[in-house]
Each structure stands twice: as C-alpha cells, then as structure tokens.
Amino acid sequence: MRKTATVTFAEGRRRRMTSRLAASVAVMTALCTASRLVPYFKPVSALIILTGMWLGPAAGLMTGALTALLSDFWFGVGPWLPFQMAAWGTVGLAAGLMSPVLKKHRAAALLFGIAAGAAFSLIMDIFTVIWAYGRLTLPLYRAALVSAIPHTLNYAASNFVYLVILGKPLGEKLKRLSDRIGSPGETVISDQATR
C-alpha cells in the first residue's frame, strides 16, 4: 500500500524534502526551542520568519509548528498548544510565501515581523477567550485584544529588534544553506509505506 502526504506551495520549481532540508529544519527548530528560554523579549518568531524566508514555506511551517510542540514539553503542554502551533506555523508559512519581497526589501521584512507579532497575539487571544469563557464571541474577543496590548507590543517589538540584529548574519548563513540544498520551490514530502 502506498501513502503520499503532499504539501505544495506554488513558487515555481519542485523539490523533494531532502535529508539536508530535514536536518536544517531540525536545527532551526532546536534553535527556536532553545530561544524560548530568553526571558520575556524572545527571538522565537524572528527565527521562524528567517527560516521561512530562506528555506521556504514548508520549512517555515514545520519549524513554527514543531517549535511550539517541542518547547511545550519543556514549558508544559496544555490546551493552548494547537493555537501556538497554528500561530507560529502560519508565521513561518507566510514568511516563506512572501520571501521574494521580504528578501528584496529589508523594510518589508521588518514590517512583516511587526505584523507577525500582532498575528501571533491575535491567534493566541482566540484561545484565551475560549479557555476563559468556554465560547468565542466578538465582545469577549475584543476585550481579550485590549487586555493583551502589552504582550502584542512586546511580540511586535521583539520581532523587529531580532530581525534587525539577526536578519543579515543569520540570513546570509541560511541563504548559503538554501543554495546548497536547492532553491525553495514546490515542496513535496512523501511517505511510502511498506507493502
């Protein structure tokens, strides 16, 4: 029996999930997971953005989702986990899909970092309302958004600062790695079961 799980992103060429790309995702996931130990002003989302930008949307998605999953074993797994996985995975995916613009214009990458911080907070605030009230309504969600403004500003500012600091040096390393792996394109992950 043959099973195939496919993740496709229309960027042009097609490339298989190679062992080098899988290892790169593993290293970036480990780095992101460890970066959650930085107190309060964390570089996690900025690292996920850089992964998506330079290694492609699938790598960004996997790095974001796996970072949430693995780091929560460290910090405590709870019902927020699917929301964290969705939030960071979406950030990595969007960075990969927007990579041509983000690579070309540094200001666009910095603005994307700010927007990604806000998006992370918006997704996590959905969980906050559901967890606290057992349902999601617009008035409750608005109240959660207002009460989360300090956190949202922190997420946006930390992304901006870490993209300024790490964008060029880490971006250059990830670009070299991406050149060795092959240009990010349509990524296919295939899993063939034995007969």
MIMI-884723 format. One line per field, with one value per residue: residue in one letter; residue number from 1; x, y, z of N, C-alpha, C in turn. Coordinates in nm, 3 decimals. Layout:
BEGIN
type = (A, ...) .
seq = (NUM, ...) .
n_c1 = (X, ...) .
n_c2 = (Y, ...) .
n_c3 = (Z, ...) .
ca_c1 = (X, ...) .
ca_c2 = (Y, ...) .
ca_c3 = (Z, ...) .
c_c1 = (X, ...) .
c_c2 = (Y, ...) .
c_c3 = (Z, ...) .
***
This chain:
BEGIN
type = (M, R, K, T, A, T, V, T, F, A, E, G, R, R, R, R, M, T, S, R, L, A, A, S, V, A, V, M, T, A, L, C, T, A, S, R, L, V, P, Y, F, K, P, V, S, A, L, I, I, L, T, G, M, W, L, G, P, A, A, G, L, M, T, G, A, L, T, A, L, L, S, D, F, W, F, G, V, G, P, W, L, P, F, Q, M, A, A, W, G, T, V, G, L, A, A, G, L, M, S, P, V, L, K, K, H, R, A, A, A, L, L, F, G, I, A, A, G, A, A, F, S, L, I, M, D, I, F, T, V, I, W, A, Y, G, R, L, T, L, P, L, Y, R, A, A, L, V, S, A, I, P, H, T, L, N, Y, A, A, S, N, F, V, Y, L, V, I, L, G, K, P, L, G, E, K, L, K, R, L, S, D, R, I, G, S, P, G, E, T, V, I, S, D, Q, A, T, R) .
seq = (1, 2, 3, 4, 5, 6, 7, 8, 9, 10, 11, 12, 13, 14, 15, 16, 17, 18, 19, 20, 21, 22, 23, 24, 25, 26, 27, 28, 29, 30, 31, 32, 33, 34, 35, 36, 37, 38, 39, 40, 41, 42, 43, 44, 45, 46, 47, 48, 49, 50, 51, 52, 53, 54, 55, 56, 57, 58, 59, 60, 61, 62, 63, 64, 65, 66, 67, 68, 69, 70, 71, 72, 73, 74, 75, 76, 77, 78, 79, 80, 81, 82, 83, 84, 85, 86, 87, 88, 89, 90, 91, 92, 93, 94, 95, 96, 97, 98, 99, 100, 101, 102, 103, 104, 105, 106, 107, 108, 109, 110, 111, 112, 113, 114, 115, 116, 117, 118, 119, 120, 121, 122, 123, 124, 125, 126, 127, 128, 129, 130, 131, 132, 133, 134, 135, 136, 137, 138, 139, 140, 141, 142, 143, 144, 145, 146, 147, 148, 149, 150, 151, 152, 153, 154, 155, 156, 157, 158, 159, 160, 161, 162, 163, 164, 165, 166, 167, 168, 169, 170, 171, 172, 173, 174, 175, 176, 177, 178, 179, 180, 181, 182, 183, 184, 185, 186, 187, 188, 189, 190, 191, 192, 193, 194, 195) .
n_c1 = (0.084, 0.051, 0.116, 0.081, 0.170, 0.118, 0.258, 0.217, 0.348, 0.307, 0.559, 0.714, 0.960, 0.999, 1.078, 1.216, 1.173, 1.463, 1.729, 1.909, 1.754, 1.563, 1.731, 1.814, 1.574, 1.535, 1.754, 1.698, 1.455, 1.539, 1.701, 1.510, 1.345, 1.521, 1.558, 1.335, 1.392, 1.501, 1.441, 1.125, 1.158, 1.160, 1.331, 1.198, 0.985, 1.108, 1.320, 1.178, 1.056, 1.283, 1.364, 1.148, 1.170, 1.419, 1.447, 1.211, 0.846, 0.737, 0.937, 0.937, 0.675, 0.687, 0.898, 0.790, 0.555, 0.665, 0.840, 0.666, 0.543, 0.763, 0.890, 0.692, 0.693, 0.897, 0.816, 0.564, 0.285, -0.028, -0.377, -0.347, -0.164, -0.232, -0.309, -0.075, 0.090, -0.046, -0.028, 0.257, 0.331, 0.184, 0.305, 0.566, 0.500, 0.376, 0.592, 0.761, 0.607, 0.598, 0.857, 1.013, 0.964, 1.028, 1.299, 1.408, 1.348, 1.441, 1.295, 1.038, 1.060, 1.102, 0.863, 0.692, 0.771, 0.675, 0.398, 0.367, 0.410, 0.182, -0.012, 0.041, -0.036, -0.309, -0.409, -0.349, -0.509, -0.762, -0.760, -0.734, -0.983, -1.163, -1.069, -1.106, -1.381, -1.526, -1.646, -1.647, -1.695, -1.755, -1.751, -1.615, -1.376, -1.275, -1.230, -1.029, -0.829, -0.774, -0.682, -0.452, -0.273, -0.016, 0.138, 0.114, 0.245, 0.498, 0.559, 0.564, 0.766, 0.988, 1.021, 1.088, 1.331, 1.497, 1.500, 1.637, 1.885, 1.957, 1.887, 2.058, 2.317, 2.233, 2.059, 2.234, 2.376, 2.166, 2.090, 2.317, 2.300, 2.051, 2.113, 2.285, 2.118, 1.920, 1.701, 1.418, 1.113, 0.825, 0.738, 0.751, 0.654, 0.701, 0.570, 0.618, 0.461, 0.550, 0.486) .
n_c2 = (-0.118, 0.221, 0.536, 0.883, 1.190, 1.520, 1.839, 2.131, 2.421, 2.686, 2.809, 2.782, 2.586, 2.232, 2.044, 1.778, 1.676, 1.673, 1.504, 1.695, 1.929, 1.848, 1.812, 2.076, 2.201, 2.070, 2.166, 2.444, 2.434, 2.335, 2.550, 2.755, 2.649, 2.644, 2.918, 3.008, 3.019, 3.263, 3.541, 3.701, 3.893, 3.756, 3.575, 3.395, 3.403, 3.568, 3.407, 3.197, 3.334, 3.403, 3.145, 3.058, 3.253, 3.196, 2.919, 2.831, 2.799, 2.554, 2.465, 2.679, 2.657, 2.399, 2.437, 2.635, 2.508, 2.274, 2.388, 2.498, 2.261, 2.101, 2.277, 2.313, 2.077, 2.125, 2.362, 2.302, 2.127, 2.210, 2.300, 2.513, 2.450, 2.362, 2.610, 2.765, 2.616, 2.655, 2.934, 2.998, 2.829, 2.939, 3.190, 3.117, 2.993, 3.205, 3.383, 3.238, 3.225, 3.492, 3.548, 3.642, 3.922, 3.995, 3.930, 4.105, 4.366, 4.517, 4.674, 4.581, 4.323, 4.385, 4.519, 4.306, 4.143, 4.289, 4.277, 4.001, 3.955, 4.077, 3.915, 3.665, 3.718, 3.776, 3.526, 3.370, 3.499, 3.414, 3.156, 3.230, 3.351, 3.140, 2.954, 3.090, 3.154, 2.957, 2.988, 3.167, 3.495, 3.806, 4.047, 3.948, 3.866, 4.110, 4.235, 4.070, 4.125, 4.394, 4.375, 4.234, 4.403, 4.500, 4.263, 4.206, 4.427, 4.372, 4.130, 4.223, 4.421, 4.269, 4.096, 4.285, 4.396, 4.165, 4.082, 4.296, 4.262, 3.988, 3.939, 3.993, 3.850, 3.582, 3.540, 3.541, 3.303, 3.114, 3.158, 3.066, 2.799, 2.733, 2.765, 2.551, 2.337, 2.369, 2.573, 2.709, 2.577, 2.433, 2.214, 1.876, 1.632, 1.306, 0.995, 0.669, 0.379, 0.050, -0.252) .
n_c3 = (0.000, -0.077, 0.051, 0.027, 0.150, 0.084, 0.065, -0.088, -0.242, -0.446, -0.587, -0.798, -0.896, -0.827, -0.541, -0.354, -0.012, 0.126, 0.300, 0.390, 0.397, 0.584, 0.806, 0.836, 0.906, 1.148, 1.297, 1.302, 1.436, 1.685, 1.764, 1.777, 1.977, 2.198, 2.215, 2.338, 2.602, 2.654, 2.853, 2.854, 2.624, 2.345, 2.079, 1.915, 1.711, 1.520, 1.437, 1.322, 1.114, 0.960, 0.889, 0.726, 0.524, 0.401, 0.372, 0.270, 0.239, 0.340, 0.514, 0.694, 0.797, 0.916, 1.100, 1.268, 1.373, 1.489, 1.674, 1.864, 1.954, 2.054, 2.238, 2.423, 2.564, 2.732, 2.864, 2.947, 2.846, 2.717, 2.666, 2.494, 2.304, 2.026, 1.921, 1.948, 1.776, 1.535, 1.515, 1.512, 1.303, 1.091, 1.075, 0.987, 0.743, 0.601, 0.587, 0.421, 0.185, 0.119, 0.072, -0.163, -0.170, 0.094, 0.111, -0.070, 0.015, 0.298, 0.478, 0.433, 0.540, 0.809, 0.871, 0.823, 1.035, 1.254, 1.197, 1.211, 1.482, 1.587, 1.464, 1.579, 1.842, 1.799, 1.719, 1.945, 2.131, 2.065, 2.171, 2.442, 2.502, 2.452, 2.639, 2.884, 2.888, 2.765, 2.523, 2.210, 2.148, 1.983, 2.150, 2.381, 2.264, 2.168, 2.414, 2.512, 2.324, 2.381, 2.646, 2.598, 2.477, 2.581, 2.560, 2.288, 2.177, 2.278, 2.143, 1.877, 1.889, 1.974, 1.755, 1.557, 1.661, 1.683, 1.417, 1.305, 1.432, 1.382, 1.121, 0.893, 0.948, 1.014, 0.806, 0.585, 0.631, 0.618, 0.356, 0.214, 0.290, 0.180, -0.090, -0.123, -0.072, -0.260, -0.448, -0.276, -0.356, -0.494, -0.256, -0.184, 0.033, 0.080, 0.187, 0.184, 0.252, 0.359, 0.178) .
ca_c1 = (0.000, 0.133, 0.054, 0.159, 0.124, 0.178, 0.247, 0.264, 0.348, 0.334, 0.664, 0.791, 1.015, 0.959, 1.193, 1.183, 1.223, 1.588, 1.782, 1.970, 1.648, 1.506, 1.828, 1.810, 1.451, 1.559, 1.846, 1.627, 1.356, 1.612, 1.742, 1.388, 1.302, 1.612, 1.543, 1.222, 1.446, 1.531, 1.328, 1.027, 1.180, 1.206, 1.358, 1.139, 0.914, 1.204, 1.393, 1.084, 1.043, 1.405, 1.361, 1.054, 1.223, 1.536, 1.437, 1.086, 0.724, 0.719, 1.034, 0.887, 0.558, 0.729, 0.978, 0.699, 0.469, 0.748, 0.893, 0.561, 0.525, 0.877, 0.918, 0.590, 0.733, 0.986, 0.745, 0.434, 0.189, -0.163, -0.474, -0.305, -0.065, -0.272, -0.311, 0.064, 0.138, -0.108, 0.023, 0.395, 0.334, 0.134, 0.410, 0.670, 0.443, 0.358, 0.726, 0.810, 0.530, 0.629, 1.003, 1.076, 0.953, 1.098, 1.443, 1.449, 1.328, 1.458, 1.184, 0.923, 1.084, 1.081, 0.717, 0.633, 0.798, 0.578, 0.266, 0.367, 0.391, 0.039, -0.089, 0.058, -0.121, -0.450, -0.444, -0.346, -0.621, -0.877, -0.751, -0.758, -1.127, -1.227, -1.026, -1.163, -1.528, -1.589, -1.704, -1.583, -1.786, -1.682, -1.720, -1.511, -1.251, -1.227, -1.177, -0.900, -0.733, -0.735, -0.601, -0.325, -0.193, 0.126, 0.202, 0.119, 0.354, 0.622, 0.585, 0.599, 0.896, 1.095, 1.044, 1.158, 1.469, 1.574, 1.523, 1.745, 2.011, 1.990, 1.844, 2.169, 2.412, 2.168, 2.006, 2.342, 2.403, 2.054, 2.096, 2.418, 2.244, 1.946, 2.179, 2.340, 2.006, 1.840, 1.611, 1.287, 1.008, 0.715, 0.796, 0.669, 0.701, 0.630, 0.587, 0.571, 0.453, 0.592, 0.374) .
ca_c2 = (0.000, 0.341, 0.658, 1.003, 1.315, 1.623, 1.980, 2.202, 2.566, 2.724, 2.908, 2.755, 2.452, 2.127, 1.981, 1.678, 1.701, 1.600, 1.489, 1.823, 2.021, 1.798, 1.844, 2.221, 2.227, 2.021, 2.260, 2.569, 2.405, 2.328, 2.687, 2.827, 2.592, 2.695, 3.063, 3.038, 3.040, 3.406, 3.595, 3.800, 3.950, 3.631, 3.579, 3.276, 3.434, 3.621, 3.292, 3.125, 3.418, 3.385, 3.009, 3.060, 3.338, 3.143, 2.775, 2.805, 2.796, 2.428, 2.465, 2.775, 2.597, 2.289, 2.491, 2.701, 2.412, 2.186, 2.466, 2.502, 2.126, 2.057, 2.365, 2.296, 1.967, 2.191, 2.462, 2.250, 2.108, 2.242, 2.314, 2.621, 2.400, 2.372, 2.751, 2.804, 2.551, 2.724, 3.071, 3.001, 2.767, 3.039, 3.292, 3.060, 2.971, 3.335, 3.437, 3.166, 3.265, 3.631, 3.562, 3.728, 4.062, 4.013, 3.926, 4.220, 4.492, 4.497, 4.739, 4.489, 4.215, 4.440, 4.539, 4.172, 4.099, 4.357, 4.218, 3.862, 3.962, 4.104, 3.797, 3.563, 3.756, 3.762, 3.383, 3.322, 3.558, 3.326, 3.053, 3.291, 3.370, 3.007, 2.893, 3.161, 3.166, 2.840, 3.022, 3.281, 3.598, 3.926, 4.136, 3.886, 3.868, 4.249, 4.259, 4.000, 4.200, 4.515, 4.338, 4.176, 4.504, 4.498, 4.143, 4.223, 4.521, 4.301, 4.037, 4.301, 4.486, 4.168, 4.054, 4.394, 4.406, 4.046, 4.082, 4.392, 4.205, 3.857, 3.928, 3.985, 3.740, 3.451, 3.533, 3.500, 3.160, 3.037, 3.169, 2.970, 2.665, 2.716, 2.747, 2.414, 2.243, 2.392, 2.685, 2.670, 2.577, 2.349, 2.111, 1.756, 1.540, 1.182, 0.888, 0.547, 0.269, -0.079, -0.339) .
ca_c3 = (0.000, -0.091, 0.101, -0.002, 0.209, -0.001, 0.099, -0.207, -0.241, -0.585, -0.601, -0.918, -0.913, -0.735, -0.476, -0.252, 0.122, 0.133, 0.436, 0.426, 0.435, 0.710, 0.910, 0.856, 0.983, 1.285, 1.364, 1.328, 1.540, 1.812, 1.797, 1.818, 2.105, 2.300, 2.227, 2.427, 2.737, 2.670, 2.929, 2.809, 2.490, 2.283, 1.935, 1.850, 1.586, 1.423, 1.383, 1.236, 0.994, 0.880, 0.833, 0.614, 0.417, 0.332, 0.344, 0.202, 0.320, 0.413, 0.624, 0.791, 0.862, 1.003, 1.210, 1.361, 1.443, 1.572, 1.786, 1.966, 2.008, 2.133, 2.351, 2.526, 2.652, 2.827, 2.942, 2.988, 2.738, 2.760, 2.558, 2.406, 2.208, 1.884, 1.881, 1.929, 1.654, 1.422, 1.508, 1.464, 1.171, 0.996, 1.059, 0.901, 0.610, 0.536, 0.556, 0.304, 0.068, 0.087, 0.074, -0.264, -0.128, 0.221, 0.086, -0.153, 0.086, 0.443, 0.547, 0.425, 0.636, 0.943, 0.887, 0.835, 1.172, 1.341, 1.170, 1.260, 1.627, 1.610, 1.421, 1.682, 1.954, 1.760, 1.721, 2.084, 2.203, 2.042, 2.274, 2.573, 2.521, 2.462, 2.765, 2.998, 2.888, 2.705, 2.393, 2.145, 2.099, 1.943, 2.264, 2.464, 2.187, 2.171, 2.549, 2.520, 2.242, 2.453, 2.762, 2.551, 2.406, 2.619, 2.504, 2.142, 2.151, 2.306, 2.031, 1.758, 1.911, 1.977, 1.616, 1.490, 1.712, 1.648, 1.272, 1.280, 1.481, 1.325, 0.981, 0.797, 0.967, 1.003, 0.669, 0.495, 0.654, 0.566, 0.210, 0.168, 0.311, 0.080, -0.219, -0.127, -0.074, -0.380, -0.427, -0.227, -0.457, -0.455, -0.173, -0.171, 0.136, 0.051, 0.282, 0.122, 0.347, 0.302, 0.139) .
c_c1 = (0.089, 0.056, 0.142, 0.092, 0.194, 0.152, 0.302, 0.252, 0.392, 0.432, 0.742, 0.834, 0.963, 1.084, 1.144, 1.238, 1.347, 1.632, 1.848, 1.864, 1.585, 1.600, 1.828, 1.687, 1.471, 1.649, 1.774, 1.519, 1.422, 1.654, 1.622, 1.340, 1.389, 1.594, 1.423, 1.268, 1.485, 1.414, 1.254, 1.044, 1.242, 1.227, 1.288, 1.077, 1.009, 1.283, 1.305, 1.064, 1.164, 1.410, 1.268, 1.107, 1.328, 1.526, 1.303, 0.967, 0.706, 0.813, 0.989, 0.769, 0.599, 0.809, 0.887, 0.617, 0.550, 0.809, 0.791, 0.548, 0.639, 0.904, 0.812, 0.615, 0.822, 0.907, 0.609, 0.336, 0.050, -0.254, -0.442, -0.216, -0.111, -0.274, -0.169, 0.120, 0.082, -0.049, 0.165, 0.409, 0.288, 0.237, 0.519, 0.623, 0.431, 0.493, 0.783, 0.738, 0.563, 0.779, 1.063, 1.074, 1.035, 1.249, 1.492, 1.446, 1.335, 1.342, 1.059, 0.938, 1.059, 0.932, 0.645, 0.654, 0.701, 0.439, 0.258, 0.351, 0.245, -0.045, -0.078, -0.034, -0.269, -0.495, -0.448, -0.461, -0.751, -0.878, -0.786, -0.907, -1.197, -1.194, -1.098, -1.315, -1.600, -1.656, -1.631, -1.691, -1.704, -1.655, -1.610, -1.375, -1.191, -1.165, -1.041, -0.793, -0.682, -0.646, -0.464, -0.235, -0.047, 0.202, 0.217, 0.232, 0.490, 0.658, 0.633, 0.738, 1.010, 1.124, 1.125, 1.306, 1.552, 1.595, 1.630, 1.879, 2.051, 1.963, 1.958, 2.261, 2.349, 2.110, 2.111, 2.374, 2.291, 2.049, 2.198, 2.366, 2.137, 2.005, 2.235, 2.229, 1.933, 1.739, 1.476, 1.184, 0.892, 0.775, 0.700, 0.732, 0.628, 0.669, 0.530, 0.575, 0.497, 0.471, 0.369) .
c_c2 = (0.124, 0.463, 0.775, 1.122, 1.426, 1.761, 2.055, 2.352, 2.609, 2.840, 2.884, 2.612, 2.356, 2.070, 1.885, 1.722, 1.613, 1.588, 1.620, 1.924, 1.978, 1.829, 1.994, 2.262, 2.184, 2.117, 2.390, 2.550, 2.399, 2.468, 2.768, 2.780, 2.645, 2.844, 3.102, 3.058, 3.186, 3.469, 3.708, 3.846, 3.841, 3.643, 3.469, 3.309, 3.487, 3.507, 3.211, 3.202, 3.397, 3.246, 3.004, 3.139, 3.265, 2.995, 2.736, 2.792, 2.668, 2.421, 2.563, 2.721, 2.489, 2.340, 2.557, 2.603, 2.322, 2.259, 2.471, 2.365, 2.087, 2.146, 2.352, 2.172, 2.021, 2.281, 2.416, 2.245, 2.136, 2.260, 2.427, 2.572, 2.407, 2.516, 2.803, 2.744, 2.622, 2.864, 3.074, 2.933, 2.863, 3.149, 3.241, 3.040, 3.104, 3.397, 3.368, 3.208, 3.407, 3.655, 3.647, 3.875, 4.087, 4.012, 4.052, 4.351, 4.467, 4.558, 4.650, 4.375, 4.263, 4.465, 4.405, 4.119, 4.160, 4.296, 4.075, 3.858, 3.987, 3.983, 3.685, 3.592, 3.740, 3.616, 3.331, 3.380, 3.481, 3.217, 3.111, 3.304, 3.235, 2.942, 2.958, 3.154, 3.048, 2.866, 3.144, 3.375, 3.723, 4.020, 4.078, 3.890, 4.009, 4.281, 4.190, 4.073, 4.323, 4.479, 4.281, 4.277, 4.506, 4.377, 4.154, 4.318, 4.455, 4.205, 4.113, 4.364, 4.384, 4.116, 4.159, 4.396, 4.285, 4.033, 4.183, 4.329, 4.080, 3.846, 3.909, 3.866, 3.601, 3.431, 3.489, 3.352, 3.074, 3.046, 3.071, 2.827, 2.636, 2.694, 2.606, 2.310, 2.249, 2.499, 2.638, 2.681, 2.496, 2.230, 1.994, 1.668, 1.410, 1.075, 0.763, 0.435, 0.140, -0.165, -0.461) .
c_c3 = (0.000, -0.043, 0.064, 0.064, 0.133, 0.054, -0.021, -0.189, -0.380, -0.589, -0.727, -0.927, -0.807, -0.671, -0.370, -0.117, 0.138, 0.278, 0.481, 0.470, 0.567, 0.827, 0.939, 0.937, 1.128, 1.362, 1.397, 1.435, 1.677, 1.857, 1.845, 1.954, 2.218, 2.321, 2.312, 2.571, 2.761, 2.743, 2.856, 2.664, 2.402, 2.132, 1.854, 1.715, 1.480, 1.358, 1.288, 1.105, 0.903, 0.817, 0.713, 0.496, 0.335, 0.297, 0.282, 0.295, 0.400, 0.532, 0.733, 0.869, 0.961, 1.122, 1.313, 1.441, 1.536, 1.691, 1.899, 2.033, 2.101, 2.254, 2.460, 2.612, 2.763, 2.921, 2.993, 2.873, 2.794, 2.641, 2.461, 2.292, 2.062, 1.833, 1.860, 1.800, 1.531, 1.405, 1.452, 1.327, 1.063, 0.970, 0.965, 0.758, 0.535, 0.499, 0.432, 0.177, 0.023, 0.073, -0.038, -0.226, -0.002, 0.204, 0.015, -0.074, 0.237, 0.521, 0.544, 0.525, 0.779, 0.970, 0.900, 0.977, 1.271, 1.323, 1.222, 1.412, 1.662, 1.574, 1.524, 1.800, 1.922, 1.765, 1.864, 2.167, 2.178, 2.147, 2.411, 2.601, 2.537, 2.595, 2.884, 3.005, 2.826, 2.572, 2.338, 2.094, 2.069, 2.061, 2.355, 2.394, 2.186, 2.307, 2.566, 2.441, 2.316, 2.571, 2.721, 2.481, 2.450, 2.561, 2.352, 2.104, 2.175, 2.192, 1.908, 1.772, 1.911, 1.836, 1.542, 1.531, 1.669, 1.496, 1.233, 1.317, 1.403, 1.175, 0.883, 0.825, 0.953, 0.863, 0.570, 0.508, 0.596, 0.413, 0.153, 0.180, 0.206, -0.059, -0.233, -0.138, -0.208, -0.349, -0.377, -0.338, -0.407, -0.381, -0.162, -0.066, 0.111, 0.151, 0.218, 0.225, 0.279, 0.273, 0.225) .
***
